[in-house]
Amino acid sequence: MAEKSIMDAQAIRRALTRLSHEIIERNKGVDHVVLAGVKTRGVFIAERLAERIKQIEGQKLNVGEIDITLYRDDVKKKILEPELKETHLPEAVENKTVIIVDDVLYTGRTARAAMEAIMDVGRPERIQLAVLIDRGHRELPIRPDYIGKNVPTSKSENIAVHIEEVDQEDGVFIEE
């Protein structure tokens, strides 16, 4: 399998810094913002965004974790007994802006499932979507609010996001 690097650790760091500034600007601060990472890599990306926002604004954001396993529309096709993790949001979402954070946006089905998981926990004032990579090929009418990098791909290609906390390195790769 051929692999091509499209983002190194420094490019990821710069993208997350830019996303942090965009989140602060669009929400006029972060007083009512909660970050919710989609397990697994989205959680680590959300934690990094929270750390950058703290450096910029001096305010630490709460970071939650979203498990979309039971909300996937293909769960019955793929897995007879899905492995359940837990959706945990550190505070009530009512009157908050919840920003779903994920590594890659592709068809939009994961983002839809994450929205459903959040709505089962409470009713936020608004939900926004932040992704490190938007690779196109949407099957649902979902558009991210914050994008680290647009990477047009073919359907035969795969995007692999490596995060140091999981993969012992930071990088984004296209695999054929």
C-alpha positions as CSV (number, residue, x, y, z in Angstrom):
1,M,0.0,0.0,0.0
2,A,1.5,3.3,-1.1
3,E,1.5,6.1,1.5
4,K,2.1,9.8,1.0
5,S,2.5,12.3,3.8
6,I,0.3,15.4,3.4
7,M,0.8,16.9,6.9
8,D,3.6,16.5,9.4
9,A,3.6,17.3,13.1
10,Q,4.3,21.0,12.5
11,A,1.5,21.4,9.9
12,I,-0.9,19.7,12.4
13,R,0.2,22.1,15.1
14,R,-0.3,25.1,12.9
15,A,-3.8,23.9,11.7
16,L,-4.9,23.4,15.3
17,T,-3.7,26.9,16.3
18,R,-5.6,28.4,13.4
19,L,-8.7,26.4,14.3
20,S,-8.5,27.6,17.9
21,H,-8.4,31.2,16.8
22,E,-11.4,30.6,14.5
23,I,-13.4,28.9,17.3
24,I,-12.7,31.9,19.6
25,E,-13.6,34.4,17.0
26,R,-16.8,32.8,15.7
27,N,-18.1,32.2,19.2
28,K,-17.0,35.6,20.5
29,G,-15.0,33.9,23.2
30,V,-15.4,30.5,24.7
31,D,-17.6,31.1,27.8
32,H,-20.4,28.8,26.6
33,V,-18.3,26.4,24.5
34,V,-17.8,22.6,25.1
35,L,-15.6,20.5,23.0
36,A,-16.7,16.9,22.3
37,G,-14.2,14.6,20.6
38,V,-15.3,11.6,18.6
39,K,-13.5,8.6,20.0
40,T,-10.6,7.9,19.6
41,R,-8.5,10.4,17.7
42,G,-11.1,13.2,17.9
43,V,-10.8,13.2,21.7
44,F,-7.0,13.9,21.5
45,I,-7.5,16.6,18.8
46,A,-10.2,18.2,21.1
47,E,-7.8,18.1,24.0
48,R,-5.1,19.8,21.9
49,L,-7.6,22.5,20.8
50,A,-8.6,23.1,24.4
51,E,-4.9,23.5,25.4
52,R,-4.3,26.0,22.5
53,I,-7.5,28.0,23.4
54,K,-6.3,28.1,27.0
55,Q,-2.9,29.5,25.8
56,I,-4.7,32.2,23.8
57,E,-7.7,33.1,26.0
58,G,-6.5,31.9,29.4
59,Q,-9.6,29.8,29.8
60,K,-9.7,26.0,29.9
61,L,-12.5,24.4,28.0
62,N,-14.1,21.2,29.1
63,V,-13.6,18.3,26.7
64,G,-16.0,15.4,26.4
65,E,-15.9,12.1,24.6
66,I,-18.5,10.9,22.1
67,D,-19.0,7.2,21.4
68,I,-21.0,6.9,18.2
69,T,-21.1,3.1,18.1
70,L,-24.9,2.7,18.7
71,Y,-25.8,5.7,16.5
72,R,-24.1,4.4,13.4
73,D,-26.5,3.6,10.6
74,D,-24.4,0.6,9.5
75,V,-23.9,-1.0,13.0
76,K,-26.2,-3.9,12.2
77,K,-24.4,-4.6,8.9
78,K,-20.8,-4.4,10.3
79,I,-20.9,-5.7,13.8
80,L,-23.1,-8.3,15.5
81,E,-22.0,-7.2,19.0
82,P,-20.6,-3.6,18.9
83,E,-18.0,-2.7,21.4
84,L,-19.6,0.0,23.5
85,K,-17.5,2.8,24.9
86,E,-19.1,5.7,26.7
87,T,-20.3,9.2,25.7
88,H,-19.2,11.5,28.5
89,L,-19.7,15.2,28.4
90,P,-18.2,17.0,31.4
91,E,-21.1,19.5,31.8
92,A,-24.7,20.0,30.9
93,V,-25.0,21.0,27.2
94,E,-28.1,23.2,27.6
95,N,-27.4,26.8,26.5
96,K,-24.0,25.8,25.3
97,T,-22.3,25.5,21.9
98,V,-21.0,22.0,21.6
99,I,-18.3,21.6,19.0
100,I,-17.9,18.1,17.7
101,V,-14.2,17.4,17.0
102,D,-13.1,14.6,14.6
103,D,-10.0,13.7,12.7
104,V,-11.5,13.1,9.2
105,L,-14.8,14.1,7.6
106,Y,-15.8,11.8,4.7
107,T,-19.4,10.8,4.1
108,G,-20.9,12.7,7.1
109,R,-22.3,9.7,8.7
110,T,-20.0,9.8,11.8
111,A,-20.9,13.5,12.3
112,R,-24.6,12.7,12.1
113,A,-24.2,9.9,14.6
114,A,-22.3,12.3,16.9
115,M,-25.1,14.8,16.7
116,E,-27.6,12.2,17.7
117,A,-25.4,11.1,20.7
118,I,-25.2,14.7,21.9
119,M,-29.0,15.2,21.5
120,D,-29.5,12.1,23.7
121,V,-27.5,13.8,26.5
122,G,-29.3,17.2,26.2
123,R,-30.3,20.0,23.9
124,P,-27.4,22.4,23.2
125,E,-28.0,25.9,21.9
126,R,-26.0,25.0,18.8
127,I,-23.7,22.3,17.5
128,Q,-20.7,23.0,15.4
129,L,-18.3,20.7,13.7
130,A,-14.5,20.9,13.6
131,V,-12.4,18.4,11.6
132,L,-8.6,18.2,11.0
133,I,-9.2,16.8,7.5
134,D,-12.2,17.2,5.1
135,R,-11.8,14.8,2.3
136,G,-15.1,15.3,0.5
137,H,-17.5,12.6,-0.8
138,R,-20.4,13.6,1.4
139,E,-23.4,11.3,1.5
140,L,-25.3,13.5,3.9
141,P,-25.8,17.3,3.8
142,I,-23.2,18.0,6.5
143,R,-20.6,20.8,6.3
144,P,-17.9,21.5,8.9
145,D,-17.6,24.9,10.6
146,Y,-13.9,24.5,11.1
147,I,-11.5,22.7,8.7
148,G,-7.8,22.1,9.3
149,K,-7.1,21.1,5.7
150,N,-9.2,20.2,2.7
151,V,-7.8,17.1,1.0
152,P,-9.6,16.2,-2.2
153,T,-9.4,12.4,-2.6
154,S,-10.7,9.6,-4.7
155,K,-13.0,7.0,-3.1
156,S,-10.2,4.4,-3.5
157,E,-7.9,6.4,-1.3
158,N,-7.8,6.4,2.5
159,I,-6.8,9.2,4.8
160,A,-4.8,8.0,7.9
161,V,-4.4,10.5,10.7
162,H,-1.7,9.6,13.2
163,I,-1.8,11.2,16.6
164,E,1.1,10.8,19.0
165,E,-1.1,9.8,21.9
166,V,-2.3,6.8,19.9
167,D,0.2,6.2,17.1
168,Q,3.4,7.5,18.6
169,E,3.7,10.1,15.8
170,D,1.8,13.0,14.4
171,G,1.1,13.0,10.7
172,V,-1.6,12.7,8.0
173,F,-1.1,10.3,5.2
174,I,-3.0,9.3,2.0
175,E,-3.0,5.6,1.4
176,E,-3.9,4.0,-2.0
